[in-house]
Amino acid sequence: MRLLLLTLALLFAPVYAHAGLLNVETVATGDNVDVTGGAEGRVFAAGWKINVDDAVYKNTLLLTGANIDINANAEGAVYIFGQNISVDGKYVGPLAAAGQEIRIEPSAVIEDDLWLSGQVVWLKGTLPANGKVLGNRVVIDGNIMPVGEDKLLDIQAQELELTENAVIGGKVLYRSKNVPRVSSGAQVLMEIQIEDSTFEDEVKAKLKRVAWLGKLGSKLMLLVWLLIAGLIVCLVMAPKMRASLKRVRQYPARMLGAGVGYLLAVPIIAVVLFVTVVGMPVAISLLAGYPIAIIMGFSIGTLWIGTLVFEAVFKKIPLRRHQFVGCYLIGMVIVLLVTRIPYVGFIGWLVPLAGGLGAFSWLKWKQMQAGKE
């Protein structure tokens, strides 16, 4: 809501705005904005050029603009978003800034968390070894003070430079493929930790983990879906399943060939029919029935594999519905085990799918022939 108010205010902004002695939440906008006199409440300022004086600001400061100069004694959190940012003064609360060039001036004192992101970041003044700095080039020209044993300043940059005025008294972690450039006059009281792994590497690793979890989740969802669909088919369509099973048991090679032909032919025929325009209704009908045929075919093929095991163990053909369910579950286990075999695991999906599709398409053909008669 505040961002919306800021946007609307900018659309109707005056050329110059001045805000001072602010005791309530205030929004100041304009081409040139001067915020003076300090504030008890929160302050939101937006404009082309923003100047904040050295009065005391006890609550949140949110500044956004092209050129921002802030020289303040801030006790609350400070958030700055701009192109060229200059920060001076004393900051008791956390400071976060993002821009093209960020300059922490020599007289600035920052005591809390520091979060900076820019193309070029100048770290002068007195800064805490606590927070993160992300940039193409980061220059330390000030005093990095220790904060605590478990605190450090985490820097990722293509280039890190320590000038002759740099004093490293706190923990600094530098993430980069490049070594830092250290001036002979720099005082490195606490050795800088250097890691090859960058934030980008961490993000890529996390994305890989997320992708792996997503892939696992999709596989589990597919498995559950196929299991439920197959059980429904076994329970509801037992007579048709028996007829299809009988066919695939009698002519397994023929049914496998017919199933592969069905898998390949339907998409090709649908494309050809679409091109003719006249055959579009038939093409749509074919494509609509394609997923259903695949589900039915996979269910029949999985049941077929399960019945082979059932016969081998119990020396009889399953006839009842609960036996069909048991055979289907056995077939699913075998399919999953086969699919785990490297290089040939696809056979675990192809054989039951092709065999079942062949039997299912044969059954549908017989039904169509019977209907004609």
C-alpha positions as CSV (number, residue, x, y, z in Angstrom):
1,M,0.0,0.0,0.0
2,R,2.8,2.4,0.8
3,L,4.6,1.7,-2.5
4,L,1.3,2.4,-4.3
5,L,1.0,5.7,-2.4
6,L,4.6,6.6,-3.3
7,T,3.9,5.8,-7.0
8,L,0.7,7.9,-7.1
9,A,2.5,10.7,-5.3
10,L,5.3,10.7,-7.8
11,L,2.9,11.0,-10.7
12,F,1.6,14.3,-9.3
13,A,4.8,15.4,-7.6
14,P,5.8,19.1,-7.3
15,V,9.2,20.2,-8.6
16,Y,10.5,20.8,-5.1
17,A,9.5,19.3,-1.8
18,H,10.6,20.1,1.8
19,A,9.9,18.1,4.9
20,G,10.9,19.0,8.4
21,L,10.0,18.4,12.1
22,L,8.1,15.2,11.2
23,N,6.3,13.5,14.1
24,V,4.0,11.2,12.1
25,E,4.4,8.9,9.2
26,T,5.2,11.2,6.2
27,V,5.6,10.9,2.5
28,A,7.7,13.5,0.6
29,T,8.1,13.5,-3.2
30,G,9.4,15.8,-5.9
31,D,12.3,16.3,-8.3
32,N,14.4,17.7,-5.4
33,V,13.5,16.6,-1.9
34,D,15.1,18.0,1.3
35,V,14.3,16.1,4.4
36,T,15.3,18.2,7.4
37,G,14.7,18.5,11.1
38,G,14.5,14.9,12.1
39,A,11.4,12.8,12.7
40,E,9.7,10.6,15.3
41,G,7.6,8.7,12.8
42,R,8.5,6.9,9.6
43,V,9.7,8.8,6.6
44,F,9.2,7.9,3.0
45,A,10.9,10.1,0.4
46,A,11.1,9.7,-3.4
47,G,12.5,12.0,-6.1
48,W,15.3,12.6,-8.6
49,K,17.6,14.1,-5.9
50,I,17.1,13.6,-2.2
51,N,19.0,15.3,0.6
52,V,18.6,14.2,4.2
53,D,20.3,16.3,6.9
54,D,22.1,15.3,10.1
55,A,19.1,15.5,12.5
56,V,17.8,12.6,14.5
57,Y,15.5,10.1,12.8
58,K,14.1,7.6,15.3
59,N,12.0,5.4,13.0
60,T,12.2,3.9,9.5
61,L,13.7,5.9,6.7
62,L,12.9,4.7,3.2
63,L,14.5,6.7,0.4
64,T,14.3,6.0,-3.4
65,G,15.7,8.2,-6.2
66,A,18.5,8.8,-8.7
67,N,20.9,10.7,-6.5
68,I,20.6,10.3,-2.7
69,D,22.8,12.1,-0.1
70,I,22.0,11.2,3.5
71,N,23.8,12.6,6.5
72,A,21.8,11.6,9.5
73,N,21.7,10.2,13.0
74,A,19.3,7.3,12.5
75,E,18.1,5.1,15.3
76,G,15.7,3.0,13.2
77,A,16.2,1.0,10.1
78,V,17.3,2.8,6.9
79,Y,16.5,1.5,3.4
80,I,18.0,3.3,0.4
81,F,17.4,2.5,-3.3
82,G,18.9,4.7,-6.0
83,Q,21.6,5.2,-8.6
84,N,24.3,7.2,-6.8
85,I,24.1,6.9,-3.0
86,S,26.2,8.8,-0.5
87,V,25.9,7.8,3.2
88,D,27.2,9.8,6.1
89,G,26.3,10.2,9.8
90,K,25.7,7.8,12.6
91,Y,23.4,4.7,12.3
92,V,22.4,2.7,15.3
93,G,19.9,0.5,13.4
94,P,20.5,-1.6,10.3
95,L,21.4,0.0,7.0
96,A,20.5,-1.5,3.6
97,A,21.3,0.2,0.3
98,A,21.1,-0.9,-3.4
99,G,22.3,1.2,-6.3
100,Q,24.9,1.7,-9.0
101,E,27.5,3.4,-6.9
102,I,27.4,3.4,-3.1
103,R,29.7,5.5,-0.9
104,I,30.0,5.1,2.8
105,E,31.7,8.4,3.7
106,P,34.8,8.6,5.9
107,S,33.0,10.2,8.9
108,A,30.1,7.7,8.8
109,V,29.6,5.4,11.8
110,I,27.4,2.3,11.4
111,E,26.9,0.1,14.4
112,D,24.3,-2.5,13.3
113,D,23.8,-4.8,10.3
114,L,25.1,-3.6,6.9
115,W,23.5,-4.8,3.7
116,L,24.8,-3.3,0.5
117,S,24.4,-4.2,-3.2
118,G,25.9,-2.1,-6.0
119,Q,28.2,-2.1,-9.0
120,V,30.8,-0.1,-7.1
121,V,30.8,0.0,-3.3
122,W,33.1,2.3,-1.3
123,L,33.4,1.3,2.4
124,K,34.9,4.2,4.3
125,G,34.2,5.3,7.8
126,T,33.7,3.0,10.8
127,L,31.7,-0.1,9.8
128,P,30.7,-3.3,11.6
129,A,32.0,-6.8,10.6
130,N,28.4,-7.8,10.3
131,G,26.3,-8.1,7.2
132,K,26.7,-8.7,3.4
133,V,28.1,-6.6,0.6
134,L,27.6,-7.6,-3.0
135,G,29.2,-5.7,-5.9
136,N,31.4,-5.8,-9.0
137,R,34.1,-3.8,-7.2
138,V,34.3,-3.3,-3.5
139,V,36.8,-0.9,-2.0
140,I,37.6,-0.9,1.8
141,D,39.0,2.5,2.8
142,G,37.8,2.6,6.4
143,N,37.7,0.7,9.7
144,I,36.0,-2.7,9.9
145,M,35.3,-3.1,13.6
146,P,34.7,-6.5,15.3
147,V,31.2,-7.2,16.5
148,G,31.2,-10.7,17.9
149,E,32.7,-14.1,17.6
150,D,29.9,-15.3,15.3
151,K,29.6,-12.2,13.3
152,L,31.4,-11.3,10.0
153,L,31.2,-9.1,7.0
154,D,30.4,-11.3,4.0
155,I,31.7,-9.8,0.7
156,Q,31.1,-11.1,-2.8
157,A,32.8,-9.1,-5.6
158,Q,34.8,-9.5,-8.7
159,E,37.4,-7.2,-7.2
160,L,38.2,-6.4,-3.6
161,E,40.6,-3.6,-2.9
162,L,42.1,-2.5,0.5
163,T,43.5,1.0,0.4
164,E,46.3,2.3,2.7
165,N,43.5,3.7,5.0
166,A,41.9,0.3,5.4
167,V,41.9,-1.3,8.9
168,I,40.5,-4.9,9.2
169,G,39.8,-5.4,12.9
170,G,36.8,-7.7,12.5
171,K,36.1,-10.9,10.6
172,V,35.8,-10.5,6.8
173,L,34.8,-13.3,4.4
174,Y,35.6,-12.6,0.7
175,R,33.9,-14.8,-1.8
176,S,35.4,-14.6,-5.3
177,K,37.5,-16.4,-7.9
178,N,40.0,-13.5,-7.6
179,V,42.4,-12.6,-4.8
180,P,42.0,-9.2,-3.1
181,R,44.4,-6.4,-3.8
182,V,45.9,-5.1,-0.5
183,S,47.8,-1.8,-0.3
184,S,51.1,-1.9,1.6
185,G,49.7,0.6,4.1
186,A,46.5,-1.4,4.9
187,Q,46.3,-2.8,8.5
188,V,45.0,-6.3,8.3
189,L,44.6,-7.2,12.0
190,M,42.2,-10.0,11.4
191,E,43.1,-12.3,8.4
192,I,40.6,-12.2,5.6
193,Q,38.9,-15.5,4.9
194,I,38.8,-16.3,1.2
195,E,36.4,-18.8,-0.5
196,D,36.1,-19.8,-4.1
197,S,32.4,-20.4,-3.8
198,T,30.3,-17.4,-4.5
199,F,26.7,-16.5,-3.8
200,E,26.0,-17.6,-7.4
201,D,27.4,-21.0,-6.6
202,E,25.2,-21.3,-3.5
203,V,22.2,-20.3,-5.5
204,K,22.9,-22.8,-8.2
205,A,23.4,-25.5,-5.5
206,K,20.1,-24.6,-3.9
207,L,18.3,-24.6,-7.3
208,K,19.7,-28.1,-8.0
209,R,18.3,-29.3,-4.6
210,V,15.0,-27.6,-5.4
211,A,14.9,-29.2,-8.9
212,W,15.7,-32.6,-7.4
213,L,12.9,-32.3,-4.9
214,G,10.6,-31.1,-7.6
215,K,11.5,-34.0,-9.8
216,L,11.0,-36.4,-6.9
217,G,7.7,-34.9,-6.1
218,S,6.5,-35.1,-9.7
219,K,7.5,-38.8,-9.8
220,L,5.7,-39.5,-6.6
221,M,2.6,-37.7,-7.9
222,L,2.8,-39.7,-11.1
223,L,3.2,-42.9,-9.2
224,V,0.2,-42.2,-6.9
225,W,-1.9,-41.2,-9.9
226,L,-1.1,-44.3,-11.9
227,L,-1.7,-46.5,-8.9
228,I,-5.1,-45.0,-8.2
229,A,-6.0,-45.1,-11.9
230,G,-4.9,-48.7,-12.2
231,L,-6.8,-49.8,-9.1
232,I,-10.0,-48.1,-10.4
233,V,-9.6,-49.8,-13.7
234,C,-9.1,-53.2,-12.1
235,L,-12.2,-52.8,-9.8
236,V,-14.6,-51.1,-12.2
237,M,-13.6,-52.7,-15.6
238,A,-12.8,-56.2,-14.6
239,P,-14.6,-57.9,-17.5
240,K,-12.8,-55.8,-20.1
241,M,-9.5,-56.3,-18.3
242,R,-9.9,-60.1,-18.5
243,A,-10.5,-59.9,-22.3
244,S,-7.5,-57.6,-22.8
245,L,-5.3,-59.8,-20.6
246,K,-6.3,-62.9,-22.5
247,R,-5.3,-61.3,-25.7
248,V,-1.9,-60.0,-24.5
249,R,-1.2,-63.4,-22.9
250,Q,-1.9,-65.2,-26.2
251,Y,-0.1,-62.9,-28.5
252,P,2.4,-60.8,-26.5
253,A,4.7,-60.0,-29.4
254,R,1.8,-58.8,-31.6
255,M,0.3,-56.7,-28.8
256,L,3.7,-55.1,-28.1
257,G,4.1,-54.2,-31.8
258,A,0.5,-52.9,-32.0
259,G,1.1,-50.8,-28.9
260,V,4.3,-49.2,-30.2
261,G,2.5,-48.5,-33.5
262,Y,-0.4,-46.9,-31.6
263,L,2.0,-44.7,-29.6
264,L,3.7,-43.4,-32.8
265,A,0.8,-43.3,-35.2
266,V,-1.8,-41.3,-33.3
267,P,0.3,-38.1,-33.0
268,I,1.4,-38.3,-36.7
269,I,-2.2,-38.9,-37.9
270,A,-3.5,-36.1,-35.7
271,V,-0.9,-33.6,-37.2
272,V,-1.8,-34.7,-40.7
273,L,-5.5,-34.2,-40.0
274,F,-4.9,-30.8,-38.5
275,V,-3.1,-29.8,-41.7
276,T,-6.1,-30.8,-43.8
277,V,-8.3,-28.5,-41.7
278,V,-11.3,-30.7,-42.6
279,G,-10.0,-33.4,-40.4
280,M,-9.5,-31.2,-37.3
281,P,-12.6,-32.6,-35.4
282,V,-11.2,-36.1,-35.9
283,A,-7.7,-35.0,-34.8
284,I,-9.1,-33.4,-31.7
285,S,-11.0,-36.5,-30.9
286,L,-7.9,-38.7,-31.3
287,L,-5.8,-36.4,-29.1
288,A,-8.5,-36.2,-26.4
289,G,-8.6,-40.0,-26.2
290,Y,-4.8,-40.5,-26.3
291,P,-4.1,-39.9,-22.6
292,I,-7.1,-42.2,-21.7
293,A,-5.7,-44.9,-23.9
294,I,-2.3,-44.6,-22.4
295,I,-3.7,-44.9,-18.8
296,M,-5.7,-47.9,-19.8
297,G,-2.8,-49.5,-21.7
298,F,-0.4,-49.0,-18.8
299,S,-2.9,-50.4,-16.4
300,I,-3.5,-53.5,-18.5
301,G,0.2,-54.0,-19.2
302,T,1.1,-53.7,-15.5
303,L,-1.6,-56.1,-14.6
304,W,-0.3,-58.5,-17.2
305,I,3.2,-58.5,-15.7
306,G,1.6,-59.0,-12.2
307,T,-0.4,-62.0,-13.4
308,L,2.7,-63.7,-14.8
309,V,4.2,-63.6,-11.3
310,F,0.9,-64.7,-9.8
311,E,0.7,-67.7,-12.1
312,A,4.3,-68.6,-11.4
313,V,3.7,-68.5,-7.7
314,F,0.2,-69.9,-7.2
315,K,0.0,-72.0,-10.4
316,K,-3.4,-70.5,-11.4
317,I,-4.8,-67.6,-13.3
318,P,-6.4,-64.8,-11.2
319,L,-10.1,-64.5,-11.7
320,R,-11.4,-62.3,-8.8
321,R,-11.2,-58.6,-8.5
322,H,-9.2,-58.6,-5.3
323,Q,-6.7,-60.9,-7.1
324,F,-6.5,-58.4,-9.9
325,V,-5.7,-55.6,-7.4
326,G,-2.9,-57.8,-5.9
327,C,-1.5,-58.5,-9.4
328,Y,-1.6,-54.9,-10.3
329,L,0.4,-54.0,-7.1
330,I,2.9,-56.7,-7.9
331,G,3.2,-55.4,-11.5
332,M,3.8,-51.8,-10.2
333,V,6.6,-53.0,-7.9
334,I,8.3,-54.9,-10.8
335,V,7.9,-51.9,-13.1
336,L,9.5,-49.5,-10.6
337,L,12.4,-51.9,-10.0
338,V,13.1,-52.3,-13.7
339,T,13.0,-48.5,-14.3
340,R,15.8,-48.1,-11.7
341,I,18.2,-50.1,-14.0
342,P,20.7,-47.7,-15.7
343,Y,20.4,-47.3,-19.5
344,V,17.6,-49.9,-19.9
345,G,15.2,-48.6,-17.3
346,F,12.9,-47.2,-19.9
347,I,11.9,-50.7,-20.8
348,G,10.1,-50.9,-17.5
349,W,7.7,-48.3,-18.8
350,L,7.7,-49.3,-22.5
351,V,6.8,-53.0,-22.2
352,P,3.7,-52.7,-20.0
353,L,2.6,-49.6,-21.8
354,A,3.0,-51.0,-25.3
355,G,1.6,-54.4,-24.4
356,G,-1.4,-53.0,-22.7
357,L,-2.0,-50.4,-25.5
358,G,-2.0,-53.2,-28.1
359,A,-4.5,-55.3,-26.2
360,F,-6.7,-52.2,-25.4
361,S,-6.7,-51.0,-29.0
362,W,-7.6,-54.6,-30.2
363,L,-10.5,-54.7,-27.7
364,K,-11.8,-51.3,-28.9
365,W,-11.5,-52.5,-32.5
366,K,-13.5,-55.6,-31.7
367,Q,-16.2,-53.5,-30.1
368,M,-16.4,-51.3,-33.1
369,Q,-16.7,-54.3,-35.4
370,A,-19.4,-55.8,-33.2
371,G,-21.3,-52.4,-33.3
372,K,-21.2,-52.4,-37.1
373,E,-22.7,-55.8,-37.3
